[in-house]
Amino acid sequence: RMINEVKREGGHITCFESYAGGLISPESDTNPWHYKISWNPRNIVLAGQGISKFYWRDSLKIIPYNKLFSRYDILEIPGYGDYEGYPNRDSTRYRSLYELESAHTVVRGTLRKRGYCDAWDVLIKLGLTDENYTVELPKDCTWKTFIDCFLPYEPGMDVQQKFVKYFQLEDAPKIVAQMEWLGLFSDEPIGQEKGTPAGLLQGLLERKWQLEPGDKDMVVMLHKMEFTNNGKDYEAQMSLAVSGEDEVITAMAKTVGLPAGIAARLILTGAIKKAGVIIPVTADIYGPILDELRDGFGIQFIHQLNEVVHD
């Protein structure tokens, strides 16, 4: 809708960035990662594996997986503060899917709360997000012992000390606290004798980042666009923040399930007449869905539009 409204009024889109994240609502934010799992945990862990591609100022940019979480931007969600945003997988295909051929910049990314990316970057560098090999562990292997497998031999130093030295975290106590909170330096048994590093990490995160009874998740979205119209330059922004009701009726369930349910009813009643596998990029599909989300469920974007004045 945002894109088509600008085009309909004769605008020329030059930049489009779209970010989203499934996070935890502020009142349920109780750990130093500021994160709990509200969707597929597998995808969370494997976010540290794939490369990201996007267009920036008409140049193709590629970020390898081992650099991804050190290449984030700070983005503001009105009313909710600053977030970290990093490019998510292949953004280049959205130039054609969204008919943005005129845009020199097209980025689709993921949002996390402040402090997440630097800590996750350490887990990637350690090797815990690797899915390409299986390790066999001794019976009752602890997390401390497992982490020590990835660190250099340093007699006279415990695992946490080696970890801090190896990753040069002497001046990063928050990252060390995040790792300590996960139990990576503890005598807690892993509970498995075989698995990939990514699989073992996933099992740990599913326990540590689990939504507790009464917890509320939060889905946040931010769309940023630059365009020209009648010789003037504009910056447009749309933002959304939806909180869940509890650990069952989540914001993720609402923002994913409600649009699909509304679309299914519109198909059954004949309001949507298109057939086949399609994406909702035309007004006859997204229009009634967005309207019902706003009018029936109070889910709507906050719009901002500013003219860019050049000195």
VOPAGU-2260 file (C-alpha; in pm, 1 decimal, decimal comma):
REM VOPAGU-2260
SITE   aa  ch    i         X         Y         Z
SITE  ARG   A    0       0,0       0,0       0,0
SITE  MET   A    1     275,5     244,5      94,5
SITE  ILE   A    2     457,1     184,6    -234,9
SITE  ASN   A    3     149,7     192,8    -455,8
SITE  GLU   A    4      11,8     511,4    -299,9
SITE  VAL   A    5     332,5     697,1    -384,9
SITE  LYS   A    6     330,9     561,2    -740,1
SITE  ARG   A    7     -35,6     644,9    -789,0
SITE  GLU   A    8      36,2    1008,0    -703,7
SITE  GLY   A    9     320,6    1023,2    -954,2
SITE  GLY   A   10     606,1     968,3    -710,9
SITE  HIS   A   11     941,7     813,4    -800,7
SITE  ILE   A   12    1073,4     579,0    -528,6
SITE  THR   A   13    1449,8     590,4    -479,7
SITE  CYS   A   14    1501,6     398,9    -154,8
SITE  PHE   A   15    1305,8     130,6      32,2
SITE  GLU   A   16    1403,9     -39,4     357,8
SITE  SER   A   17    1180,5    -283,0     545,3
SITE  TYR   A   18    1257,1    -429,4     888,0
SITE  ALA   A   19    1063,1    -660,4    1119,7
SITE  GLY   A   20    1125,1    -852,6    1437,8
SITE  GLY   A   21     949,6   -1093,1    1670,5
SITE  LEU   A   22    1063,9    -973,5    2012,4
SITE  ILE   A   23     953,2    -958,8    2374,1
SITE  SER   A   24     720,6    -692,0    2513,6
SITE  PRO   A   25     891,5    -452,3    2759,3
SITE  GLU   A   26     694,2    -577,2    3061,8
SITE  SER   A   27     814,2    -934,4    2995,5
SITE  ASP   A   28    1175,6    -844,1    2917,9
SITE  THR   A   29    1352,0   -1028,6    3199,7
SITE  ASN   A   30    1688,6   -1141,2    3062,1
SITE  PRO   A   31    2006,7    -964,2    2945,1
SITE  TRP   A   32    1950,5   -1070,9    2583,3
SITE  HIS   A   33    1616,8    -885,1    2580,0
SITE  TYR   A   34    1479,0   -1171,8    2373,6
SITE  LYS   A   35    1248,1   -1471,9    2405,8
SITE  ILE   A   36    1129,9   -1718,4    2143,1
SITE  SER   A   37     789,7   -1654,3    1986,5
SITE  TRP   A   38     841,5   -1835,0    1653,5
SITE  ASN   A   39    1055,2   -2103,0    1488,8
SITE  PRO   A   40    1370,6   -2140,1    1702,5
SITE  ARG   A   41    1551,7   -2316,3    1418,9
SITE  ASN   A   42    1548,6   -2004,0    1206,2
SITE  ILE   A   43    1679,6   -1797,5    1496,2
SITE  VAL   A   44    1987,4   -2017,0    1533,7
SITE  LEU   A   45    2051,4   -2055,9    1161,1
SITE  ALA   A   46    2039,5   -1679,0    1109,7
SITE  GLY   A   47    2410,9   -1708,1    1177,9
SITE  GLN   A   48    2474,1   -1923,2     869,7
SITE  GLY   A   49    2349,8   -1762,2     548,3
SITE  ILE   A   50    2483,6   -1462,6     359,1
SITE  SER   A   51    2281,7   -1145,2     307,8
SITE  LYS   A   52    2245,2    -962,4     -23,8
SITE  PHE   A   53    2089,3    -622,4     -89,8
SITE  TYR   A   54    2113,5    -314,3    -307,9
SITE  TRP   A   55    2266,6       2,7    -165,8
SITE  ARG   A   56    2304,6     312,7    -382,3
SITE  ASP   A   57    2279,2      98,2    -696,2
SITE  SER   A   58    2556,7    -132,8    -577,5
SITE  LEU   A   59    2506,8    -497,9    -492,7
SITE  LYS   A   60    2622,8    -559,6    -136,7
SITE  ILE   A   61    2700,5    -900,5      11,1
SITE  ILE   A   62    2760,6    -968,5     379,1
SITE  PRO   A   63    2901,5   -1313,9     463,6
SITE  TYR   A   64    2747,6   -1492,6     760,7
SITE  ASN   A   65    3052,5   -1437,3     980,7
SITE  LYS   A   66    3021,0   -1058,5     941,0
SITE  LEU   A   67    2642,4   -1024,0     943,1
SITE  PHE   A   68    2587,4    -941,2    1308,9
SITE  SER   A   69    2864,9    -683,2    1314,8
SITE  ARG   A   70    2700,1    -491,2    1028,8
SITE  TYR   A   71    2384,5    -356,9    1189,8
SITE  ASP   A   72    2226,6     -12,6    1199,5
SITE  ILE   A   73    2047,8     162,1    1485,4
SITE  LEU   A   74    1683,6     228,7    1395,2
SITE  GLU   A   75    1417,0     409,2    1596,2
SITE  ILE   A   76    1062,4     281,0    1637,0
SITE  PRO   A   77     846,6     578,9    1745,9
SITE  GLY   A   78     734,7     528,8    2103,5
SITE  TYR   A   79     948,6     218,8    2155,5
SITE  GLY   A   80    1307,8     339,6    2130,4
SITE  ASP   A   81    1609,9     222,2    1935,7
SITE  TYR   A   82    1662,8    -119,9    1780,6
SITE  GLU   A   83    1938,3    -296,7    1592,4
SITE  GLY   A   84    1856,1    -378,5    1230,7
SITE  TYR   A   85    2060,5    -611,0    1010,4
SITE  PRO   A   86    2000,0    -726,2     648,0
SITE  ASN   A   87    1814,6   -1056,1     625,5
SITE  ARG   A   88    1916,0   -1307,5     357,7
SITE  ASP   A   89    1834,8   -1214,6      -5,2
SITE  SER   A   90    1678,2    -868,2     -34,1
SITE  THR   A   91    1758,8    -833,5    -404,7
SITE  ARG   A   92    1452,4   -1026,0    -519,8
SITE  TYR   A   93    1221,0    -769,7    -360,5
SITE  ARG   A   94    1323,6    -508,9    -616,8
SITE  SER   A   95    1118,9    -696,2    -877,9
SITE  LEU   A   96     855,7    -844,2    -642,0
SITE  TYR   A   97     763,8    -497,2    -514,4
SITE  GLU   A   98     821,1    -333,1    -854,7
SITE  LEU   A   99    1095,3    -110,1    -717,6
SITE  GLU   A  100    1316,2    -104,6   -1025,8
SITE  SER   A  101    1367,9     270,8    -983,4
SITE  ALA   A  102    1505,4     232,7    -629,1
SITE  HIS   A  103    1881,4     248,6    -583,5
SITE  THR   A  104    1848,7      96,8    -234,8
SITE  VAL   A  105    1639,0    -206,7    -138,9
SITE  VAL   A  106    1694,7    -368,9     199,9
SITE  ARG   A  107    1485,8    -617,6     394,4
SITE  GLY   A  108    1607,8    -675,2     748,0
SITE  THR   A  109    1550,7    -809,2    1097,9
SITE  LEU   A  110    1511,7    -609,2    1419,1
SITE  ARG   A  111    1658,9    -694,0    1756,9
SITE  LYS   A  112    1681,3    -498,5    2080,8
SITE  ARG   A  113    2002,7    -315,8    2165,4
SITE  GLY   A  114    2289,6    -540,4    2269,0
SITE  TYR   A  115    2171,6    -854,0    2088,5
SITE  CYS   A  116    2380,4    -843,6    1770,7
SITE  ASP   A  117    2722,4    -797,4    1930,5
SITE  ALA   A  118    2660,8   -1092,5    2161,4
SITE  TRP   A  119    2522,6   -1316,6    1885,5
SITE  ASP   A  120    2825,3   -1225,4    1674,2
SITE  VAL   A  121    3043,6   -1384,5    1942,0
SITE  LEU   A  122    2841,6   -1709,1    1926,7
SITE  ILE   A  123    2895,0   -1718,6    1549,8
SITE  LYS   A  124    3269,5   -1661,5    1584,5
SITE  LEU   A  125    3285,5   -1930,8    1851,2
SITE  GLY   A  126    3122,5   -2175,6    1607,8
SITE  LEU   A  127    2800,8   -2251,7    1795,5
SITE  THR   A  128    2571,2   -2173,3    1499,9
SITE  ASP   A  129    2739,9   -2428,3    1271,5
SITE  GLU   A  130    2509,2   -2698,0    1134,7
SITE  ASN   A  131    2763,0   -2867,0     906,2
SITE  TYR   A  132    2907,5   -3131,3    1137,1
SITE  THR   A  133    2811,9   -3348,7    1432,9
SITE  VAL   A  134    3001,0   -3373,5    1759,6
SITE  GLU   A  135    2999,1   -3674,8    1990,3
SITE  LEU   A  136    3021,5   -3576,3    2354,5
SITE  PRO   A  137    3112,2   -3772,1    2666,3
SITE  LYS   A  138    2829,5   -3875,0    2892,6
SITE  ASP   A  139    2710,6   -3593,5    3121,0
SITE  CYS   A  140    2915,8   -3338,0    2927,4
SITE  THR   A  141    2861,0   -2990,4    3070,1
SITE  TRP   A  142    2827,0   -2664,5    2882,5
SITE  LYS   A  143    3153,8   -2546,2    3032,1
SITE  THR   A  144    3333,9   -2850,7    2893,1
SITE  PHE   A  145    3169,7   -2814,7    2552,4
SITE  ILE   A  146    3259,9   -2445,9    2521,1
SITE  ASP   A  147    3617,3   -2527,2    2621,4
SITE  CYS   A  148    3640,1   -2749,7    2311,6
SITE  PHE   A  149    3626,4   -2437,0    2093,8
SITE  LEU   A  150    3887,5   -2238,0    2287,3
SITE  PRO   A  151    4268,8   -2247,3    2273,5
SITE  TYR   A  152    4463,1   -2439,4    2535,2
SITE  GLU   A  153    4541,5   -2199,4    2818,9
SITE  PRO   A  154    4664,8   -2374,0    3135,9
SITE  GLY   A  155    4585,4   -2193,5    3456,4
SITE  MET   A  156    4274,6   -2018,1    3318,7
SITE  ASP   A  157    3913,6   -2125,0    3361,8
SITE  VAL   A  158    3673,2   -2138,6    3066,4
SITE  GLN   A  159    3522,5   -1795,9    3125,1
SITE  GLN   A  160    3865,4   -1635,0    3150,5
SITE  LYS   A  161    3976,9   -1802,3    2826,9
SITE  PHE   A  162    3654,2   -1697,9    2657,3
SITE  VAL   A  163    3703,5   -1334,2    2757,9
SITE  LYS   A  164    4067,7   -1336,3    2648,0
SITE  TYR   A  165    4004,3   -1511,8    2315,0
SITE  PHE   A  166    3727,3   -1272,6    2209,7
SITE  GLN   A  167    3887,8    -966,3    2372,4
SITE  LEU   A  168    3585,3    -898,4    2590,0
SITE  GLU   A  169    3769,0    -732,7    2877,1
SITE  ASP   A  170    3578,9    -410,2    2808,7
SITE  ALA   A  171    3248,5    -579,8    2719,6
SITE  PRO   A  172    3100,7    -695,2    3052,5
SITE  LYS   A  173    2746,2    -697,1    2911,7
SITE  ILE   A  174    2836,8    -959,6    2651,1
SITE  VAL   A  175    3010,5   -1171,9    2914,2
SITE  ALA   A  176    2701,0   -1143,6    3134,7
SITE  GLN   A  177    2480,6   -1257,1    2844,4
SITE  MET   A  178    2694,6   -1567,9    2792,8
SITE  GLU   A  179    2704,0   -1636,6    3164,1
SITE  TRP   A  180    2324,3   -1605,0    3185,7
SITE  LEU   A  181    2288,4   -1868,8    2912,9
SITE  GLY   A  182    2497,2   -2101,8    3127,6
SITE  LEU   A  183    2784,4   -2142,4    2881,3
SITE  PHE   A  184    3039,9   -2141,5    3164,2
SITE  SER   A  185    2834,1   -2358,6    3398,4
SITE  ASP   A  186    2841,4   -2721,2    3511,6
SITE  GLU   A  187    2490,4   -2773,8    3373,7
SITE  PRO   A  188    2476,6   -3096,8    3169,4
SITE  ILE   A  189    2397,5   -3050,5    2801,6
SITE  GLY   A  190    2161,8   -3347,1    2814,2
SITE  GLN   A  191    2270,4   -3485,6    2477,0
SITE  GLU   A  192    2564,2   -3698,6    2372,2
SITE  LYS   A  193    2548,9   -3614,3    2003,5
SITE  GLY   A  194    2444,0   -3322,9    1785,7
SITE  THR   A  195    2552,3   -3032,0    1570,8
SITE  PRO   A  196    2672,4   -2719,1    1749,6
SITE  ALA   A  197    2366,3   -2534,6    1616,2
SITE  GLY   A  198    2133,4   -2809,8    1733,2
SITE  LEU   A  199    2284,1   -2815,6    2081,0
SITE  LEU   A  200    2262,7   -2436,6    2103,8
SITE  GLN   A  201    1900,6   -2447,8    1989,7
SITE  GLY   A  202    1811,8   -2689,2    2268,9
SITE  LEU   A  203    1967,3   -2454,7    2523,1
SITE  LEU   A  204    1792,8   -2145,5    2384,4
SITE  GLU   A  205    1454,9   -2318,3    2378,5
SITE  ARG   A  206    1488,4   -2363,2    2753,9
SITE  LYS   A  207    1643,4   -2028,1    2840,7
SITE  TRP   A  208    1439,1   -1810,9    2603,3
SITE  GLN   A  209    1105,1   -1983,4    2658,8
SITE  LEU   A  210     796,4   -1767,1    2705,6
SITE  GLU   A  211     687,8   -1803,7    3067,2
SITE  PRO   A  212     320,6   -1807,6    3177,0
SITE  GLY   A  213     183,6   -1456,8    3135,9
SITE  ASP   A  214     469,7   -1338,3    2914,5
SITE  LYS   A  215     382,2   -1113,1    2623,2
SITE  ASP   A  216     575,0   -1103,9    2298,5
SITE  MET   A  217     587,6    -807,9    2061,3
SITE  VAL   A  218     608,7    -778,2    1683,2
SITE  VAL   A  219     769,6    -460,5    1552,2
SITE  MET   A  220     792,0    -341,9    1192,4
SITE  LEU   A  221     954,9     -42,5    1029,0
SITE  HIS   A  222     929,7      60,5     663,8
SITE  LYS   A  223    1140,0     352,4     540,6
SITE  MET   A  224    1107,6     503,6     196,0
SITE  GLU   A  225    1254,8     795,0       3,6
SITE  PHE   A  226    1084,6     932,1    -306,4
SITE  THR   A  227    1057,3    1235,3    -529,3
SITE  ASN   A  228     737,8    1400,1    -652,1
SITE  ASN   A  229     688,8    1724,9    -842,9
SITE  GLY   A  230    1052,2    1818,9    -798,7
SITE  LYS   A  231    1049,6    1770,1    -421,8
SITE  ASP   A  232    1218,4    1502,5    -210,3
SITE  TYR   A  233    1035,3    1318,9      66,9
SITE  GLU   A  234    1106,4    1069,5     342,1
SITE  ALA   A  235     821,3     842,3     449,2
SITE  GLN   A  236     809,5     600,7     738,1
SITE  MET   A  237     557,8     346,1     863,1
SITE  SER   A  238     599,7     170,2    1197,6
SITE  LEU   A  239     402,0     -92,3    1385,0
SITE  ALA   A  240     423,6    -246,4    1731,3
SITE  VAL   A  241     180,6    -519,0    1839,9
SITE  SER   A  242     193,6    -691,6    2179,7
SITE  GLY   A  243      58,1   -1035,9    2257,2
SITE  GLU   A  244    -199,5   -1113,5    2524,0
SITE  ASP   A  245      -4,8   -1395,7    2690,4
SITE  GLU   A  246     229,8   -1682,1    2603,1
SITE  VAL   A  247     -42,0   -1852,2    2393,0
SITE  ILE   A  248    -223,0   -1568,1    2216,4
SITE  THR   A  249      94,5   -1405,2    2093,6
SITE  ALA   A  250     157,3   -1102,9    1875,7
SITE  MET   A  251     333,1   -1335,2    1632,3
SITE  ALA   A  252      22,1   -1553,8    1611,1
SITE  LYS   A  253    -200,2   -1250,0    1555,6
SITE  THR   A  254      12,9   -1074,5    1294,1
SITE  VAL   A  255      72,0   -1395,1    1098,1
SITE  GLY   A  256    -257,6   -1575,4    1154,5
SITE  LEU   A  257    -510,7   -1292,9    1126,1
SITE  PRO   A  258    -409,2   -1176,8     774,7
SITE  ALA   A  259    -413,0   -1537,4     654,4
SITE  GLY   A  260    -752,5   -1599,4     814,2
SITE  ILE   A  261    -901,1   -1280,6     670,4
SITE  ALA   A  262    -766,9   -1371,3     326,2
SITE  ALA   A  263    -916,4   -1721,0     351,0
SITE  ARG   A  264   -1259,0   -1575,9     427,8
SITE  LEU   A  265   -1229,6   -1325,6     142,6
SITE  ILE   A  266   -1148,4   -1610,1     -95,3
SITE  LEU   A  267   -1444,2   -1815,5      26,9
SITE  THR   A  268   -1683,2   -1521,2     -11,2
SITE  GLY   A  269   -1550,2   -1435,3    -356,8
SITE  ALA   A  270   -1405,6   -1097,5    -258,0
SITE  ILE   A  271   -1063,0   -1219,1    -369,6
SITE  LYS   A  272   -1097,6   -1371,5    -713,5
SITE  LYS   A  273    -735,7   -1445,0    -802,7
SITE  ALA   A  274    -621,6   -1806,7    -794,3
SITE  GLY   A  275    -289,8   -1982,4    -755,8
SITE  VAL   A  276      11,4   -1900,2    -541,6
SITE  ILE   A  277      21,6   -1521,4    -513,1
SITE  ILE   A  278     165,0   -1260,7    -278,1
SITE  PRO   A  279     -44,0    -969,1    -144,9
SITE  VAL   A  280     108,4    -684,0    -345,0
SITE  THR   A  281    -208,8    -564,9    -519,0
SITE  ALA   A  282    -477,2    -343,7    -365,9
SITE  ASP   A  283    -759,6    -594,4    -415,8
SITE  ILE   A  284    -581,7    -828,0    -171,9
SITE  TYR   A  285    -394,0    -611,9      77,6
SITE  GLY   A  286    -659,7    -338,7      92,8
SITE  PRO   A  287    -943,6    -526,7     266,7
SITE  ILE   A  288    -697,8    -721,9     482,8
SITE  LEU   A  289    -523,8    -410,6     616,5
SITE  ASP   A  290    -858,1    -235,4     664,4
SITE  GLU   A  291    -998,7    -520,5     873,0
SITE  LEU   A  292    -680,6    -548,0    1077,3
SITE  ARG   A  293    -718,4    -178,3    1159,0
SITE  ASP   A  294   -1093,8    -162,8    1213,8
SITE  GLY   A  295   -1151,8    -505,0    1367,1
SITE  PHE   A  296    -834,7    -569,6    1564,1
SITE  GLY   A  297    -667,0    -232,6    1617,6
SITE  ILE   A  298    -356,9    -336,4    1425,6
SITE  GLN   A  299    -236,4     -41,0    1222,0
SITE  PHE   A  300      77,5     142,1    1119,8
SITE  ILE   A  301     188,3     485,7    1233,8
SITE  HIS   A  302     261,0     704,4     930,0
SITE  GLN   A  303     518,6     982,3     907,3
SITE  LEU   A  304     597,9    1196,5     603,0
SITE  ASN   A  305     860,0    1469,2     584,1
SITE  GLU   A  306     976,6    1686,7     299,4
SITE  VAL   A  307    1354,4    1695,3     264,1
SITE  VAL   A  308    1473,3    2055,3     242,8
SITE  HIS   A  309    1812,3    2094,4      77,0
SITE  ASP   A  310    2033,5    2386,8     175,2
